[in-house]
Structure formats: C-alpha cells, structure tokens
Amino acid sequence: MSLEEAIGKAKNLIYESLAYDFTYRPCDSNFSNGYFRTNEYVLGYLKKVDLKLSKYVLTVLASGDQAFSLISEGIKNIDTFDVNALSEYIALGLKRAMILKYDYQAFLDNLFLLTDQKVRIDNDEEMAILSDLLPFMESKYRMFWQTLIDYTTKVQKETGNNRNLIHILDKNDVTNFYNYRKMVNFLKNDAHYQRLRENIGKANITFQEANALNLPNTFRGPYDLVLLSNILDYFDFQWGDHWDYKMLKKYEENLAQIIVDNGVVMLEYVFEYESLATIFDNCYPLIDGSKIVASDLETEELIVLPRYATHTSKDAIILQRKKG
Ligand SMILES: C[S@@+](CC[C@H](N)C(=O)[O-])C[C@H]1O[C@@H](n2cnc3c(N)ncnc32)[C@H](O)[C@@H]1O
C-alpha cells in the first residue's frame, strides 16, 4: 500500500473515531487499528528456542515487540510481515524512533503515557511527544506521522472530541502496562534495552504486507525460525468448517518450503491455555475458530508458559520443529 493510501485510510479511522465515536476493529484487515504493545509472553516462548541457531527469522510485525526482542538477543536478519499496513508505521516508524531517542526509563514513561488507556494526557502533550520523535524516523514514516499529527489536531478542534491519537489507533487496550514490561526481552532490564539500542542500527529488518495464509508466495527464506503469533485464530474466516488438524498439516507442509532442516515454527500462541483447554478436558479448540484440540497434535509440541502476569491462568505455544 502506498504512503498516500495509508495516510488516507488513517485519516478515515481518525475522523470516524472523533466525529462518530466509531472504531471498527477487524484483526485481519489490510488497514485497521494496530498493536502498540504485544499481549503475548514473548520472553517466555523465545526461551524455548535456541536463538544462537536462529540467524534468519521471519516474524509477524504487529507492534514490533517480537522483532525488537529478537534484535535485543543479537539476531541481525529479520523479515517481517503483516496484513495490516498500519503495523509498519507503528513498529518501524514510531516504536523504532522511541528506541532510538529514549533511554530505558524514558522509553517506558513515554510508552505508558501514549498507550495506557487509563491515562488521559492533554492533546498538546501527546502531540509534543509525537513531534519530538519525528527526527528519529525515516522520511516515509516522518511524513505519515507528521500528517496524522496535523490532521488529528484539526479534527479534535473541529469536533470538540479530545480522544488521544494513539488511543484511536491502538487495538490492544487489554494488557496492563506493568505486566507488559515483563513480557518482552528488550525491557527485561536496562542492559537488555541497551543491547537493543546498540543492535538496532546494525540489524537488517524488512517488512512486506503479506497474508500468513501463504507465506511462501512472498518469502523465499530459508528461515531458521518463524514466529506466527496467534494469527491462526483468524484462519476460520477463509477456511470455515474445514479448519481442522488436516488443514494444519497442509499448512505446515506449505510453510516447510521456506524453513531450513531443524528449523522451528512457533505456530500458535494459545491464550489462557490452562484455564480453557484443560478444564474442558482437551475438547476446547487450541486455535480459535478451528476444530483442533490438544490430543490431535502428533508432531507438534504444546508448551505451557507459566505466565507470571496472571496467577489464574497459563498460556501455551504450539511449536513445530522441521525434521532434518
Ligand atoms: C494476530 S494479531 C494479535 C496480537 C498479537 N498477539 C501480538 O502480540 O501482537 C497480530 C498481528 O497479526 C496480524 N494478522 C492477522 N491476521 C493475519 C494474516 N492472516 N496474515 C498476516 N497478518 C495477520 C494483525 O494485523 C496483527 O498485526
């Protein structure tokens, strides 16, 4: 999608939100609200993979938190994809600029101010934070955010609606900020964050608008590691009733074309695995909208993540290792 088209679509989102209090939130659209922070325990699942062997990685972009976590762990070659074109402007535009500009504490403070939905900052304060980031962006991203800053300020005045720009664009209003800090590698502590800042300039990170349904259409790889977040939760839109274990096998076979032998695919992030899947005696679908239950899995590993953040439930991942 061109810069002009992305700006036009972003303006629509902003106008509809400020003039009509309307926010449409489909998760697989080519331009809709995006994630400014992950809702996954990325630090937990990256521990399950030997990152020293992961030289070439393909990951969903979303908030950028998966990619930035990988960079903080020293990975230099990362291809990213997303169906939502806005994710590029969020992650590689805004978030990257925050990493370049801020030290650890300032990054946390400003991300909190911009993205915690319980915080309402003054419109001028928000625009000042965003404007100060513009010099740290590549020109395409600078153009996008500068236009949005100007347009939002105008429409906020016209409509008398002072909803914050980032709150309008943000889809993740769930994750508590205090927990978020402990979910990604690069925010573990000051040293990890410094490693990200040192590595980010040296990393080769690309972005493609692509649908995870057929990644070999767009990417050649071969990759040592592929991270798919919980995208498979949305495949029922295409596959409906056919979304079962057989389809997962076909999907894995197709993806295997771009994976090295012994490469790893993080196929699915399962939210609240313990509270849902185990209580319902393994009848609960592991992947939303599918028929796949835990006892179906033959060659995949189901790894439970003891997510410190919620004491009542545990998350899990479905991992597939390609045989050598
Ligand atoms: C599945 S969503 C959920 C948020 C995620 N758990 C995280 O931590 O960021 C993550 C990203 O996947 C993208 N997405 C959804 N369906 C997709 C698809 N079929 N192909 C590519 N990206 C997709 C969304 O646009 C979003 O940016």
The ligand as an SDF file (V2000), in Angstrom:
LIG
                    3D

 27 29  0  0  0  0  0  0  0  0999 V2000
   -2.8400  -11.9180   15.4730 C   0  0  0  0  0  0  0  0  0  0  0  0
   -2.6680  -10.2230   15.9470 S   0  0  0  0  0  0  0  0  0  0  0  0
   -2.7730  -10.2950   17.7100 C   0  0  0  0  0  0  0  0  0  0  0  0
   -1.7360   -9.5730   18.5600 C   0  0  0  0  0  0  0  0  0  0  0  0
   -0.5700  -10.4270   18.9350 C   0  0  0  0  0  0  0  0  0  0  0  0
   -0.9130  -11.4280   19.9070 N   0  0  0  0  0  0  0  0  0  0  0  0
    0.6160   -9.6000   19.4130 C   0  0  0  0  0  0  0  0  0  0  0  0
    1.1660   -9.8540   20.4500 O   0  0  0  0  0  0  0  0  0  0  0  0
    0.9770   -8.6750   18.6880 O   0  0  0  0  0  0  0  0  0  0  0  0
   -1.0490   -9.8800   15.4690 C   0  0  0  0  0  0  0  0  0  0  0  0
   -0.9340   -9.3130   14.0890 C   0  0  0  0  0  0  0  0  0  0  0  0
   -1.3310  -10.2710   13.1330 O   0  0  0  0  0  0  0  0  0  0  0  0
   -1.8420   -9.6070   12.0060 C   0  0  0  0  0  0  0  0  0  0  0  0
   -2.6260  -10.5730   11.2320 N   0  0  0  0  0  0  0  0  0  0  0  0
   -3.8560  -11.0760   11.4940 C   0  0  0  0  0  0  0  0  0  0  0  0
   -4.2140  -11.9840   10.5540 N   0  0  0  0  0  0  0  0  0  0  0  0
   -3.1580  -12.0550    9.6730 C   0  0  0  0  0  0  0  0  0  0  0  0
   -2.8980  -12.8220    8.4800 C   0  0  0  0  0  0  0  0  0  0  0  0
   -3.7750  -13.7000    8.0070 N   0  0  0  0  0  0  0  0  0  0  0  0
   -1.7280  -12.6220    7.8430 N   0  0  0  0  0  0  0  0  0  0  0  0
   -0.8070  -11.7320    8.3020 C   0  0  0  0  0  0  0  0  0  0  0  0
   -1.0040  -10.9930    9.4200 N   0  0  0  0  0  0  0  0  0  0  0  0
   -2.1510  -11.1490   10.1010 C   0  0  0  0  0  0  0  0  0  0  0  0
   -2.6220   -8.4620   12.5980 C   0  0  0  0  0  0  0  0  0  0  0  0
   -2.7520   -7.4190   11.6480 O   0  0  0  0  0  0  0  0  0  0  0  0
   -1.7620   -8.0670   13.7900 C   0  0  0  0  0  0  0  0  0  0  0  0
   -0.8870   -7.0170   13.4830 O   0  0  0  0  0  0  0  0  0  0  0  0
  1  2  1  0
  2  3  1  0
  2 10  1  0
  3  4  1  0
  4  5  1  0
  5  6  1  0
  5  7  1  0
  7  8  2  0
  7  9  1  0
 10 11  1  0
 11 12  1  0
 11 26  1  0
 12 13  1  0
 13 14  1  0
 13 24  1  0
 14 15  1  0
 14 23  1  0
 15 16  2  0
 16 17  1  0
 17 18  1  0
 17 23  2  0
 18 19  1  0
 18 20  2  0
 20 21  1  0
 21 22  2  0
 22 23  1  0
 24 25  1  0
 24 26  1  0
 26 27  1  0
M  CHG  2   2   1   9  -1
M  END
$$$$
